[in-house]
Amino acid sequence: MRHGGQILVDQLKAQGVRRVFSVPGESFLAALDGLYESGIENIVCRQEGGAAMMAEAHGKLTGEPGVLFVTRGPGATNASSGIHVARHDSTPMVVFVGQIDSHHRDRGAFQEVDYRAMFGGLAKWVAEVGHTERLAEYVNRAFQVARSGRPGPVVLALPEDVLAAMSDAPELPVSEPARPGVAAADIDRIFAELEGAKAPLVIAGGPGWSQQAADDLRRFAEASSLPVAVTFRRQDFMDNGSPSYVGDMGVGMNPKLRARLEAADLLLILGSRFGDIPTDGYSIIAPEAPGARRIVHVHPEPDTPGTVFPSHVTVTARTGDVLAALAARNGIGAPGWAGGTEQARAEYEAWQQPVETPGALKYEQVVMHLREVLPRDAIITNGAGNFAGWPGRYYRYHRFGTQLASTSGSMGYGLPAAVAAGLEHRDRVVVCFAGDGDFQMTLNEFSTAMQYGAKVIVIVVNNGRYGTIRAHQEREYPGRVSGTELFNPDFAAFARAYGGHGETVERTEDFAPALERCREAGTMAVIELKLDPEVLAPAVTLSAAREAGLKRQAEKA
């Protein structure tokens, strides 16, 4: 006989779970007891939002579902931000939420929530376990759904009485995830479409990638001189040093790449859903008027291609499997677009030439220095804000699994993701870029990192404001500053208060020695970059943004 918490944890072990993230709550005490002496590492976090983002980042890094335990009511609502990230980023994740005693349902009991209603639009599947003897069944199904097709988050609610009750239910065998095969005819159709194209563009993104898939993409693209662009915050899906790599379709896309997307007569979309970010809010390609270009869409979930843009050739398979088959061919000999690929690569190289920012500390030079000195397997994380535009534009990724960033644009993501990376890869350098506003959303997880020995360098980019919103504000309501100014602490002193290492940098020449001291410290570290107040976005100053906004207002008038 085992109590429900033990049944649950034993099934997690059967699934190969090594680490879970949690914030403890009285609603799942039996599960905490099950974790005791289980061999599964329980990373106890400071707030459920940070814990959820750590679990999501773990899923990105490993390809296996990140596992999260949170308590009922406020614990679950706090975790919703990380669940939203997992859904948008197609990351496998299993969330266990404590629930009130099932005998008290529908009485408005303490912290009672209907989780099917709450998470129905955020998760792939939401359920509540009603019987102790079915716990293993529900856990197996949760992992199967989280991994299959387009991966994503699953939420299971666990009533206290179901976890506490005893049962002799056996452990269940683990199901093998479905893997749709790749038909030779599908590969033939892809090559036929390419051979008929004059200006093709390969777009890589979505779930299910690996280092092997990234290598296969490079071999396939270089064999046919194909230009490859990646979607928002998927820059590690192909070695950025490849002559076929032409940039990313993120926020602030290279205008030359935008023009190539607009002019392409064939799009080979590998794994990406291809939504509003790569199309700049559907302004480059409009779903209601997609033009004459043909679209070949490879995606593991059959319901995704054709839902927004027409898909002329649809291949339902894992991207890595399709790339292995494409790379096994000899490519397309003497393609007519080779010169265009060379030009697109030159345009990418030109876009990476740093544009000088105002002040004594040049943020672009900080990123360029990191690009030169960090190991090729260093992991870079970031949350959301204008500060992310500099590493997004100037840094180069060479290996898969070296970029952790939320495509949903969630602030506060960078530090929890970095902590998860530091725990999973203790021998690798992990650097988190965080804005001053972004960092303060989850900086309490610095405590989690110190407790479990993660060694992350956090670069806090301090310009004293919510930069992204300020940029929008100056465009729409120039000079009318409202709600975007920040009061900040001494971030270096904050790191030292936790027992970490802290540095403050105000001049470009001081960054390199500060970075070296952080690496030598062998602990969590913060480098606060104090930027000139004029710094707003790459190649855009605060004054220039305001002047442009005033000009727009005058033209409207």
N, C-alpha and C positions, 0 to 999 in steps of 0.2 A: 504494500500500500504506500502511495506517495501523495503528498498534498499537491494541490494544483500548481503552486509556484514551482515545485520540484519537477513536475511533469513538463511545465513550460520550459524550464531551463535545460532539462535533459534533451528536449526536442531542439533547442537552439544549438546544443553541442552536436547533435546529429547533423544539423545543417552546416556545421563547420564554423560557427561563430566563435571568434577569439576575443572580441572586445565589444562592449556596449557602452553607451553614453547615457547619463541619467541625471535627474535631480530627484532625490528621494521623496516619497510621500507615503502617508499612512494607508493609502488606498491599495498599495501593492506590496505590503510587508512580506507576504508569503513568497513573492517573486524575489525580493531581496534576500530572503532566507535561502531560496533555491540557488542564488548566485554564490552564496557563502561556500567556500571550498570547491567551487565548480571548476576552477581553472580558467573561467572567463573573466577577463579584466573588466572591471566596472569603473569607468571614468566619471566621477561625480563632478558635475559642473555647477556653475553659480546661478545660472538662469536658464530656463527651458529653451528660450530662443537660441542661445549660444550652443546648448547641447544638441539641438536639432540640426544646426548648421555643421557642427562637428560630425554628426552621424552622416549627414549628406555628403560632406567632403570625403569621409572614409569610403562611402560608396563609389564616389568618383575615382578615388585612388586605386581601389582594389577590384572594382567591377562586381563586387558582392554587396548584398544589401547592408547598408549601415543600419544599426539597431539602436533604438531609442526607447527609454522608459521615462514616462512623466506621469504626474499625478492628475487627478480629475480636475475639472473646472478651470481655475486659473493656470494650472500647469499645462493643460492641453491648449488653452488659448495662447499662451506664451509661445508654445512650440509651433504654432501654425505658420509663422514666417519661414521656418526651415522646411516645413512640408511643402509650402508654396514653391520654394527654390527647387526642391526635388522634382516636383511635377513639371515645372517649366524646363528644367535642365535634363529631364528624362533620366534621373538617377534612381537606382534601386534602393529602397529604404523600407524598413518595417518599424512601425511605431506602436508601442504598447502603452495604453492609457488606462490608469486605474479608474474604476467606476464604483459608484455606490452599491451597496448590497442590493441584489436583484429584487428582494422582497419589498424594497422601498421605492421602486420605480414609479414614476408619474405622480409623486406626491410633492414635487418641488423640494426634495430633500437637499441637505447641505452639499453644495457644489454639483448638483445634478445637471447633466447636459445630455442632450440627444446627439451623440457623436455622428450618427449617420447623416443627420441634417447639417450638423456643423461642418463636417469634412467632406460632404458629398461632392462638392465642386472642386475640391483641392486634391483629393487622393484618387488613385485608381480603383481602390476597393475599400469600403469601410464596413466593419461588422462588429457585433458584440457576442462574446462567447457565453452561451447560456447554460452549459453543462460541463462539469469538470472532466468527464470522460471524453469530451470532444476537443479538449485543448490542443492535443497533438495534431489532430486533423486540421484545426484552424491555423495553427502555426505553419504547417506544411503548405497549406493553400496560400497563406500570406506570402511566403517566400517564392512560391511558384508564380503568383501574379506579379510580384515586385520585379522579378527577373525577366518575365516573358514579354514578347513583342516589343513595344516601346516601354522600357523599364520606367518605374515610378514608385511613389510612396503608397504604402498600405497601412491602414490604421485598424488596430484591434483593441476594442474596449474590454476590460477585464474586471467584472464585478468582484467585490471583496470576497463574497461567500463562495464564488466559483474557484477563486485562487486558494482559499483556506480549506475547502472540503477535501476529504481523502478519497482516493480511487485506486483501483488496481488496473486501470487502463494501461495497455502496453505502449512502449515506444514504437513509433511508426517508421518505416523506411522512407528515405527521402526520394522525392520524384525527380526525374531528370528533366531539366528545362527543355521545352520544345525548340528545335532548331530547323527552320524551314530550309530545305536544300536549295542549292544553286543549280539551275538547269543550264546545260550547255547552250540550249537555244536562246536563253536570256542573254548570255555573254555574246552570242552571235548578233543579236539584235542591237546590243550596245555598240559593238564595233561597226555595224552597218550604219547606225545613226551618226557615229563619228566620221566615218568615211564620206558621208554625204554633207558634212558640215563645212563651212568656210571660216567661221569665227566661233569655235566652241569655247566653253568655259566650264571647268570642273569646280564644283562647290562641295566642300567637305564639312561635315558637322554631325550633330546628333549623338546618340548613345552607342555603346558596344565597341569602342575602339580599343586598340592595344598598340604596343610598340611594333608588333608584326604587321598590323594593319597600316600603321604609318609608314613603315618601310616598303610595304607592297604598293602603297599609293605613290611613293616617290619613284619606284622602279617603273610602274605603269605609266606615270606622267612623263618621266624623262625619256622612256623608250619611244614615245609618240610626240615629244615636244609640246605636251599639253600644258596650258596655263592652269594653275590650281589656286583658288582662293578658299579661305576658311571662313566660317561664320563667326559670329560674335563670341569672343572669349573661348575659342577653340584653336588658338594659334599653335598649340603643341601637337596638333594632329598631323603635321608634316614638318620636316626639317626646314626651317626658314632659310637655310643656306642653299637649298636646292635651286638650280636655275629655272625650275618650273614653278616655284612658289612666287606668287605675285601679290600677296597681302591678305588682309582680313576685312570682312564686311561688317565691321562693328560700328559703334557710334563714332562719328567723325571720320567716316571712310575717306580714303584717298580719292579725290575727285576723278583722277585718271582711271582708277579701278571702277568707280561708279559708271563712267562712260563706257567702259568695256562690258560691264554687265548689261547696260542698256542696248549696246550694239550686238551682243552675242546672238547668233542664230540657233545655238544649241546649248542647253544647260544640262550637264550631267550632275545631278544632285545626289550626293552620297551620304545618306543617313540623316541629313538635316530635314526639319519640317519646312524650312524656307518660308519664314513669316515676315513680320513687319521690320525687324532690325536690318537684315541684309538688303531689303528693298527700300529702306529709308521711309518707313511708314506707307509702303505700297505706292510710293511716288515714282520709283524707277520702273517698276513693272506693276501694273494695276490688275487685280484679279478680274475686274469687269471688262478689261480691255488688254489682255496679255500680249497681243501682237502675234506676229507670224512665227516667232521662235518656237522651236520644239523643246520639250522637256522630257528627259529620261530621269525617273525618280526611283532611287533605291532606298528602301526603308524596311525595317523589320516588322512593322505593323501594317497590315493591308489597308486599314481604314484611313491612313494618313495621306498618301499620295492622292491628288485629285480633289482634296477637300477645299483648297483655296485656289490653287492654280491647276489648269488642265495638265494631266500627265499622259503624254503620248505613248511612252513605254514605261510600264510599272514593273519593278522587280521586288517581290516580297522575300527578303532574305536579310541576314545579318551583313552589315557593311563589310566587316572583316573577311567574311567568306567570299563575297563578291570581288573584293580587291585581290584576294589570293588567286582567284580564277582569271581576273584581268591581267595581273602581273605575270601569270604563267604564259600568256601569249607574247609574241615577239613585237608587239606594238604596231603602229601604223607607219609604214615606210614613207619617207619624203612627204610629210603632210604640208599642205599649202599654208598652214597657219604658223609654222615655225618662227618666221620673222616677227609675227605679232606677239608670240610668247617672249621672245628676246626683248622686244620693246616694252612689254608689260613688266618684265623683270627689272629693266632699267628704270621704269617709272616707280617701282617699289623702292629701289635703291635710293632714288632721288628723294622720295617721300621720307625716308629715314634720316636724311641729313638734318641735324638738329637746328631748330629755329630758336634763337636766343630769347630768353625771358629777361624781364627787368630785374635789377637789383644785384647785390653782391653774391647771392647764391643762385646758381643756374641749375634749375631742376633737371633740365635736359642733359646736362653734363653728369649729374648724379646717375641717371639711368644709363648713360653711355659707359660710365666707369663700371657699373655693375655688370653690364653686358660683356665687358672685357675681362673682368677678374673672377666672376662667379663660375663654378664648375658647370659643365654642360648638363649635369643632372640636378642642378639646384632647382628647388621648387619655389615658384613665385605665386603668391596669393594676393587678392585684393577684394575689397568691397565695392561700393558704388560711390561715384562722385567725379568731378572734373579731374581730380588728382590722378585718376586711373588712365587718363588720356595719354600721359607721357610714357609710362611703361608699355601701354597698348600700342603706341606708335613707334617707339625707339628700341624696345628690348627685342631680342631674338631668341626663339625657342628652338631647341635642336632634338629634344627627345619627348616622347609621349609621357604624360603624367607629370609634367613640370609646370603646368598652369592650373590653378584652382581659382575660379572666379564665377560668380553667379550671373547667368544670362538673364535672370529675372530682374537684375538691377537692385538687389537687396543690400541696403547699407548694413554695416556691421559684420559682413560675412568674412572679411579677410582674416581677422584674428582667430576666430574659431576654426576656420579651415586650416590655418597655419598650425594650430595646436594639434589638430588631427594628423596633419602631415608630419609634424615633428615626432609624434608618438609612433606612427607607422614606419617612418624612415629615420631612425635616430642617427644614422651615419651620414645623412645628407644635409646640405645647407638649405634652410628654409627662410625665405625673406617675405615678409608681409608689407605691402604698401597700404597705408590707411590715411585717409584725410582726417583732419582734426575733428570734424563732426562725425565722420564715419567711425573712427576709433572709439569715440565715447559711447557708442551704442552698445558695444560688447566688451569694453575694456576690463570688466570684472573677470573675464575668462583668463586674464593674465594670472590670476590666482590659481586657476585650474592647471595652467601650464607649469607653474612653479611646483605645485604639489606632485605632479606626475613626471617631472623631469624633462619636459619638452624644451628644446633649445631653438628658439626662433628669434630672428632679428626683425623688429617692427620699425619701419620707416614711417614716422608720422609727419605728413605733409601739412604744415600749419600755415594757412593764410587767413585765419580768423573768421571764417564764414562758411556757410553751406554754399560752396562754389557753383554747383550745377544750378541750383534754384536761383542764385544771384544772377547767373548768366541769362537765364530765362527772364528774370525780373527786369534786367537792364534792357533786354530786347523789347519786352512788351510795355513796361512802365518805367522808362529810363529815369534814374535819379530818385525814384520813390522807393527808398530802401525800407523794407518791412519784413521782419521775421527771419532775416538771413545772417545777422551778425552773431558771433559766438564769443562767450567768455571761456577761456581755456586755462587749464592748470599748467604747471611745469611738468611736461610729459617725461622728461628725463628723471626728475625727482620722483615721479610716480613709479617708474620702474625700480628705482633704488629702494623705495618704500616696501616693495614686495621682496627685496633681496636680489633683484636683477641688476643689470648694468644699464646706465643711462648716459646719453650724450646729447648735447645741443649743438647744432651746426648752423652758422649764419653766413659762412663764406664757402665758396666752391672748393677752395684748396684745403679746407678743413675736413671735408667729407671722407676722403680716402683713409687718413689715419684713424678717424673715428670708427669707420667700418672695420678696420683691422683690429682695433681694441675690442670691439664687440665680438668678433670671431674668436679672439683669444680668451675672452671672458668665460666661454663655455657654459653660458646660462642664458636665460631669457634676456633680451636687450631691446632698448628703444633708442632710435636716433631721431630726434626732433629736428626737422628742417624748418627753419623760420624764413618763409618766403617774403618777398616784397609784396606789399598790399596790392600792387598793380597786377600781380600774377593771377590770371583767372582760368585760362584754358590754353592748350598748345596753340601758339601763334596768335592768341587773342588776349589783349590786356583789358583791364577793367574800364579804362578810359575809352578804348576803342569800341568796346561793347556798348557803352553808354552813348557814344557819338552815333553809332549805327542805329541804335534804338531811337534816338532823337530824329535822325534823318527819316526813318520809317514813319514816325509819327507825323512829320512835316509832309511827307508824300501822301499819307492818308488824308490829311486835312485839305 
